[in-house]
Amino acid sequence: MQFIDLAEIEVEGGKGGDGIVAFRREKYVPAGGPAGGNGGRGGSVILVAANRLQTLLDFKYARHFKADNGKRGGPNNCTGASGSDRILEVPCGTVVYDADTDEAIGDLVANGDKICVAAGGKGGLGNKHFLSNRNRAPEHALPGLEGENRRLRLELKLLAEVGIVGLPNAGKSTLIAALSSARPKIADYPFTTLVPNLGVVRKPTGDGTVFADIPGLIEGASAGVGLGHDFLRHIERTRLLLHLIDLTAEDAIADYQTIQAELAAYDRPLSQKVQIIALNKLDAISEQTQQETIAKLRKITSDPIFSISAVARTGLDPLMQAIWEALDRVKNRN
């Protein structure tokens, strides 16, 4: 399935039905009065969060969504039928913005959350409504009102508790494959991962925690370079960041500082989130190189540091224990 996390659509509420001019014509009702009914209300466009969806793919090609119009009023004071609402399902975690004003309209997080994004127009009044002592036979009615029409921007922000960040080829996909049943594409070249990968990692208690492998972070990502800017939004909801560093890189410390600078430069600073550092590819370097890298990191950060090998699956148990404890602390604090 193609992963789409950003879409622009146009939504339009249904037009209200027109009121009508009608009079009573029964044989035994002398001088029958006005009896024109009101028009029905137009349908509304409503967004509903559905946990069975993982992408905004449904909105890639279909861009305009309109609710049904209300029906015209009828004689004998009959009100026209209301138009049917247009229900649009979106993935949980979708944030809705007005595309013209950039105003946030709603955040659909939990399954079943809903928001009306385009209200239907009111039905017009029939001539019965205008009956008065001065006007015993009104011969005018009102048309229905147009429904709301607006352009929306939908942004999907993944609902993951742990975000795995790092430069391309740090081993993020390998790690999430080792920790969960996710099977992302893994290859020995940068930018193997083009979309975020989600994996459910089981705690010792059996509860599942969602991890997200965030692709494409490079220098300048926060300014739109590479793929990172498109996916940094997915880190916003995470409680904890797992910063993966390639120990075999030419300068692992510079790699760490590059990612930290991009997190800090993002519109909503992400570097303030709780972080755990994992030095990956432990099996490919010497013990001395590992210790030298750890010593240099401890001079510039107080975040916990672990050494692992995602391929050999070594060092993962202490790392996971630290992640579970950190998540518990963050939840208790919130």
C-alpha positions as CSV (number, residue, x, y, z in Angstrom):
1,M,0.0,0.0,0.0
2,Q,1.3,3.4,-0.9
3,F,2.0,5.6,2.1
4,I,0.5,9.1,1.8
5,D,0.7,11.4,4.8
6,L,-0.3,14.8,3.3
7,A,-3.3,15.7,1.2
8,E,-5.3,18.8,0.2
9,I,-9.0,18.4,-0.5
10,E,-12.0,20.6,-1.0
11,V,-15.2,19.9,1.0
12,E,-18.6,21.4,0.4
13,G,-21.7,21.1,2.5
14,G,-25.0,20.5,0.7
15,K,-27.3,23.3,-0.3
16,G,-30.5,23.7,1.8
17,G,-33.7,22.9,0.0
18,D,-35.9,25.8,-1.1
19,G,-39.1,26.7,0.7
20,I,-42.2,26.7,-1.5
21,V,-45.4,28.8,-2.0
22,A,-48.5,26.7,-1.6
23,F,-52.1,27.1,-0.3
24,R,-54.6,24.8,1.1
25,R,-57.0,23.7,-1.6
26,E,-59.3,21.3,0.3
27,K,-62.9,21.4,-0.8
28,Y,-64.3,22.1,2.7
29,V,-61.7,24.6,3.9
30,P,-62.9,28.0,2.8
31,A,-60.3,30.6,2.1
32,G,-57.5,28.1,2.7
33,G,-54.4,29.7,4.1
34,P,-50.7,29.4,3.2
35,A,-49.3,25.9,3.5
36,G,-45.9,25.9,1.9
37,G,-43.3,23.9,3.8
38,N,-39.7,24.7,4.6
39,G,-36.8,23.2,2.7
40,G,-34.7,20.5,4.2
41,R,-31.2,21.2,5.6
42,G,-28.2,20.4,3.4
43,G,-25.9,17.5,4.5
44,S,-22.6,18.2,6.2
45,V,-19.1,16.8,5.4
46,I,-17.8,15.0,8.5
47,L,-14.3,13.5,9.0
48,V,-14.1,10.4,11.2
49,A,-10.9,8.7,12.5
50,A,-10.7,5.0,11.7
51,N,-7.9,2.8,13.2
52,R,-8.2,0.4,10.2
53,L,-6.6,3.1,8.0
54,Q,-2.8,3.8,7.9
55,T,-2.6,6.3,5.0
56,L,-4.3,9.2,3.3
57,L,-4.2,7.3,0.0
58,D,-8.0,7.7,-0.5
59,F,-7.5,11.4,-0.9
60,K,-4.6,11.3,-3.5
61,Y,-6.9,11.2,-6.5
62,A,-10.4,12.2,-5.2
63,R,-10.0,15.8,-4.1
64,H,-13.6,17.2,-4.0
65,F,-16.2,15.9,-1.6
66,K,-19.8,17.3,-1.5
67,A,-22.7,16.3,0.8
68,D,-26.2,15.9,-0.5
69,N,-28.5,18.9,-1.0
70,G,-31.7,19.2,1.1
71,K,-35.0,18.6,-0.6
72,R,-37.5,21.2,-1.5
73,G,-40.4,21.8,0.9
74,G,-43.8,20.4,0.1
75,P,-47.4,21.4,0.3
76,N,-49.5,20.9,3.4
77,N,-46.7,22.4,5.5
78,C,-44.4,19.4,4.7
79,T,-40.7,20.1,5.4
80,G,-38.3,18.7,2.8
81,A,-36.0,15.9,3.6
82,S,-32.5,16.8,4.9
83,G,-29.6,15.9,2.7
84,S,-27.4,13.0,3.8
85,D,-24.1,13.8,5.5
86,R,-20.9,12.9,3.6
87,I,-18.7,10.8,6.0
88,L,-15.0,10.6,5.2
89,E,-12.8,8.2,7.1
90,V,-9.2,9.2,7.9
91,P,-6.4,7.5,9.8
92,C,-6.1,8.1,13.5
93,G,-3.5,10.8,14.0
94,T,-4.8,13.1,11.2
95,V,-4.6,16.8,11.9
96,V,-7.0,19.0,9.9
97,Y,-6.0,22.5,8.8
98,D,-7.8,25.2,6.8
99,A,-5.6,25.3,3.7
100,D,-6.2,29.0,3.1
101,T,-5.6,30.4,6.7
102,D,-3.4,27.6,8.0
103,E,-5.7,27.4,11.1
104,A,-5.8,24.1,12.9
105,I,-9.4,22.9,12.8
106,G,-9.1,19.6,14.6
107,D,-6.9,16.7,15.6
108,L,-8.4,13.2,15.2
109,V,-6.5,10.9,17.4
110,A,-8.7,8.2,18.7
111,N,-10.8,5.7,16.8
112,G,-14.3,7.3,16.3
113,D,-13.2,10.9,16.8
114,K,-15.1,13.1,14.4
115,I,-15.3,16.7,13.3
116,C,-17.7,18.6,11.0
117,V,-15.6,20.4,8.4
118,A,-18.3,21.8,6.1
119,A,-21.8,22.4,7.5
120,G,-24.8,22.1,5.2
121,G,-26.9,25.1,4.4
122,K,-30.2,25.8,6.1
123,G,-33.4,25.1,4.3
124,G,-35.4,28.0,3.0
125,L,-38.7,29.1,4.6
126,G,-42.0,28.3,3.0
127,N,-44.8,30.9,2.7
128,K,-46.5,29.4,5.8
129,H,-43.7,31.1,7.8
130,F,-44.7,34.6,6.6
131,L,-48.4,34.4,7.7
132,S,-49.4,37.4,9.8
133,N,-52.4,39.5,10.6
134,R,-51.3,42.0,8.0
135,N,-50.5,39.4,5.3
136,R,-53.0,36.5,5.3
137,A,-51.9,35.1,2.0
138,P,-48.1,35.5,1.6
139,E,-46.9,34.6,-1.8
140,H,-43.2,34.4,-1.3
141,A,-40.8,31.9,0.1
142,L,-37.0,31.8,0.6
143,P,-34.4,29.7,-1.2
144,G,-32.1,27.4,0.7
145,L,-28.7,28.6,1.8
146,E,-25.5,27.3,0.3
147,G,-23.4,25.0,2.4
148,E,-19.9,25.8,3.6
149,N,-17.1,25.4,1.1
150,R,-13.5,25.2,2.2
151,R,-10.1,23.8,1.3
152,L,-8.5,21.6,3.8
153,R,-5.0,20.3,4.4
154,L,-4.8,16.8,6.0
155,E,-1.5,15.9,7.8
156,L,-1.1,12.4,9.1
157,K,1.2,12.2,12.2
158,L,1.9,8.7,13.2
159,L,0.8,7.5,16.6
160,A,4.0,5.9,17.8
161,E,5.4,6.1,21.3
162,V,9.1,5.6,20.2
163,G,10.6,7.3,17.2
164,I,13.9,5.9,15.8
165,V,16.0,8.6,14.3
166,G,19.4,8.7,12.7
167,L,21.3,9.3,9.5
168,P,20.6,7.1,6.5
169,N,22.2,3.6,6.8
170,A,22.5,3.9,10.6
171,G,20.5,0.6,10.8
172,K,17.1,1.9,11.8
173,S,15.2,-0.6,9.6
174,T,17.3,-3.5,10.8
175,L,16.6,-2.5,14.4
176,I,12.9,-2.3,14.0
177,A,12.9,-5.6,12.2
178,A,14.9,-7.2,15.0
179,L,12.5,-5.8,17.7
180,S,9.2,-6.4,16.0
181,S,7.4,-8.4,13.3
182,A,7.8,-5.5,10.8
183,R,9.7,-6.4,7.6
184,P,10.9,-3.2,6.1
185,K,13.2,-3.1,3.0
186,I,16.8,-3.4,4.1
187,A,19.8,-2.8,1.8
188,D,23.4,-1.6,2.0
189,Y,22.9,1.8,0.6
190,P,21.5,5.1,1.9
191,F,17.8,6.0,1.7
192,T,16.6,2.4,1.5
193,T,13.6,3.5,3.6
194,L,11.4,6.0,1.8
195,V,8.4,6.0,4.1
196,P,8.1,5.5,7.9
197,N,8.0,1.9,9.1
198,L,5.9,1.0,12.1
199,G,6.5,-2.0,14.3
200,V,4.7,-3.2,17.4
201,V,7.3,-4.2,20.1
202,R,6.0,-6.3,23.0
203,K,6.8,-5.4,26.6
204,P,7.5,-8.2,29.1
205,T,3.9,-7.6,30.3
206,G,2.6,-8.4,26.8
207,D,1.5,-4.9,26.0
208,G,2.3,-3.6,22.6
209,T,4.2,-0.4,22.0
210,V,4.5,1.2,18.5
211,F,8.0,2.1,17.3
212,A,8.4,4.2,14.1
213,D,11.5,4.2,11.9
214,I,11.7,7.8,10.6
215,P,13.6,7.9,7.2
216,G,15.6,10.4,5.4
217,L,17.1,12.7,8.1
218,I,20.2,14.4,6.8
219,E,21.9,17.8,7.3
220,G,19.3,20.4,6.2
221,A,16.3,18.2,6.7
222,S,14.5,20.7,8.8
223,A,14.8,23.2,5.9
224,G,13.5,20.8,3.3
225,V,16.6,18.9,2.2
226,G,16.3,15.2,1.5
227,L,13.2,13.3,2.7
228,G,13.5,14.3,6.4
229,H,11.3,17.4,6.3
230,D,8.4,15.4,5.0
231,F,8.6,13.0,7.9
232,L,9.8,15.0,10.9
233,R,6.1,15.7,11.7
234,H,5.7,12.0,12.6
235,I,8.1,12.5,15.6
236,E,5.9,15.2,17.1
237,R,3.6,12.7,18.9
238,T,6.3,10.3,20.1
239,R,7.1,10.2,23.8
240,L,10.7,9.1,23.4
241,L,13.4,9.3,20.7
242,L,15.8,6.5,20.1
243,H,18.8,8.1,18.4
244,L,20.7,5.4,16.4
245,I,24.3,6.1,15.5
246,D,26.5,4.1,13.1
247,L,29.7,3.2,15.0
248,T,31.5,2.5,11.7
249,A,30.9,6.0,10.4
250,E,33.8,8.2,9.6
251,D,32.8,10.6,12.4
252,A,30.1,9.3,14.7
253,I,30.1,12.4,16.9
254,A,29.5,14.7,13.9
255,D,26.6,12.4,12.9
256,Y,25.1,12.8,16.3
257,Q,25.4,16.5,16.3
258,T,23.9,16.7,12.7
259,I,20.7,15.0,13.8
260,Q,20.5,17.0,17.0
261,A,20.8,20.2,15.1
262,E,18.0,19.2,12.7
263,L,15.7,18.2,15.6
264,A,16.3,21.6,17.3
265,A,15.8,23.5,14.0
266,Y,12.4,22.0,13.3
267,D,9.4,24.4,13.8
268,R,8.3,22.6,17.0
269,P,11.7,21.8,18.6
270,L,12.0,18.0,18.9
271,S,15.4,17.9,20.7
272,Q,13.5,18.6,24.0
273,K,12.0,15.1,23.9
274,V,13.5,12.4,26.1
275,Q,16.2,10.6,24.1
276,I,18.2,7.4,24.4
277,I,21.3,6.9,22.3
278,A,22.1,3.5,20.7
279,L,25.5,3.0,19.1
280,N,24.9,0.4,16.4
281,K,27.1,-2.0,14.5
282,L,29.1,-2.9,17.6
283,D,30.2,-6.2,16.0
284,A,32.0,-4.3,13.2
285,I,34.4,-2.2,15.3
286,S,37.0,-2.7,18.0
287,E,36.4,-2.3,21.7
288,Q,38.8,0.6,21.9
289,T,36.9,2.6,19.2
290,Q,33.6,1.9,20.9
291,Q,34.9,3.2,24.3
292,E,36.5,6.3,22.7
293,T,33.1,7.2,21.0
294,I,31.2,6.7,24.2
295,A,33.7,8.9,26.1
296,K,33.3,11.7,23.5
297,L,29.5,11.5,23.6
298,R,29.4,11.7,27.4
299,K,31.2,15.1,27.2
300,I,28.4,16.6,25.1
301,T,25.2,14.8,26.3
302,S,23.8,13.3,29.5
303,D,21.4,11.0,27.6
304,P,21.8,7.2,28.3
305,I,24.1,5.5,25.9
306,F,24.0,1.8,24.8
307,S,26.1,-0.2,22.4
308,I,24.2,-2.7,20.2
309,S,24.3,-4.7,17.1
310,A,20.9,-4.8,15.4
311,V,22.1,-7.5,12.9
312,A,23.6,-9.8,15.6
313,R,20.8,-8.8,18.0
314,T,23.3,-8.2,20.8
315,G,22.8,-5.6,23.5
316,L,19.1,-5.2,22.8
317,D,17.8,-6.4,26.2
318,P,19.5,-3.6,28.3
319,L,18.4,-1.1,25.6
320,M,14.8,-2.2,25.7
321,Q,14.7,-2.2,29.5
322,A,15.9,1.4,29.5
323,I,13.2,2.3,26.9
324,W,10.4,0.8,29.0
325,E,11.6,2.6,32.1
326,A,11.9,5.9,30.3
327,L,8.4,5.5,28.8
328,D,6.9,4.8,32.3
329,R,8.6,8.0,33.6
330,V,7.3,10.1,30.8
331,K,3.8,8.8,31.2
332,N,3.8,9.3,34.9
333,R,5.1,12.9,34.4
334,N,2.3,13.7,32.0
